[in-house]
Amino acid sequence: MSGKDKGMHPITHEKVEVDGVYTNEWGREEYFKRGETFSADPILGTTEWRLTEYDFENHHDGRTDERLIVKEKGHGKQDKVHPRYSNAED
């Protein structure tokens, strides 16, 4: 067991705390959402589950978040910034 892996992982019938893909002791992967309970393995029965991939959904429509777009007029307007380099001549 590695030094960073000292905590106990959740087992079957415990509540899921984080959305994501979990892997059991035999390598079976399953997606769980927060609030669900961990299912039993068909062969092992009660098993330990390890979070292997977070459910992180960003830009799901393929568009840039509106909050990141610079506004042309009104609130949130930003002036064009010209970088100044230390070796540039004025």
N, C-alpha and C positions, 0 to 999 in steps of 0.2 A: 504494500500500500504506500503510495507516495505521501510526502509530508503535507501537501496542500489538500489532500482528499481525506480529511479526518472526520468530517461530519457524516451523519447518517442520512441516507437518501430516503425519500418517501416510499412506502410500501402500499400494496393493494388495499383498497377501501379507504385510504386517506384522501383528504380534499386536495385538489390541485390549487397551488398558489400563483403560478405563473403560466400564461399561455405559451405553448411551444410543443416541439417534438421531443418525446421522451423515449428512452431505450431501456429495455429490461435486461436482466442478467444473461439471457440467451441472444441478445442482439435484436430482438423484435422491436420495431419502431412504431410508435402510435402518437397521433396528435391529440392533445388534451387542452381544454379551455379552463380558465380559472373558475372555480366553483364546482367543477365536475369531480367525480371520484375516480381514482386509478383503478382500472379493471384488472381482473385476474388473468394470468396467462393460461391458455387452454391446456398446456402440458404441465407447467410448473405449479399452477395454482397461485398461491400467494407469492408475490415476487417484489423485488426492489426496482424502482424506476429512477433513472438518471436523466436530467434535462440535458439534451444534446444540441438543441437549436431553439433560440428564442423566436417567437412570432413577432416580427417587426415589419409592419406594413407602412411604407412611405411611398408617395407618388404612385399610388395604385392605378390612377387613371392616365399616367404618363404625362401629367402636366406639372408645371412648377407651382408650388404653393403660392397663393395670392399674396401672402404676407412677405414673401421674398422679392416681389417685383417692385422696383422703384416707381413711385407715383410721378406723373407729369405735373399735376397741379394739386394744390391743397395740402391737407395734413399728410405728413410723411414725405414731403418733397425733399429731395436731396440734390445738392449742386454737384456738377461734374467735378471729380477730383483729379488733379494733375499731379502725378508723382514727382517728387523732387529727389534727385539723386545727388549724392555727395560729390561726385566727380563731374557733374554737369556744369557748364559755363552759363552764367546769367547774361 
